[in-house]
């Protein structure tokens, strides 16, 4: 995956994994729980913390959203 254009030149991207169980939610995005499988992804180290705000907008993250 290419993250550099979005994250900035000083950010780093490394392949990584955690122990868990990955599954798809009905809303169309993934979720993870405790488990014994390896869940692969990327570890992003951001040079500019303001990028997190841009990712929140991209992912429609709303921390105070009421759950149905």
Helices and strands as residue ranges (DSSP letters): H 4-7, E 12-24, E 30-45, H 51-58
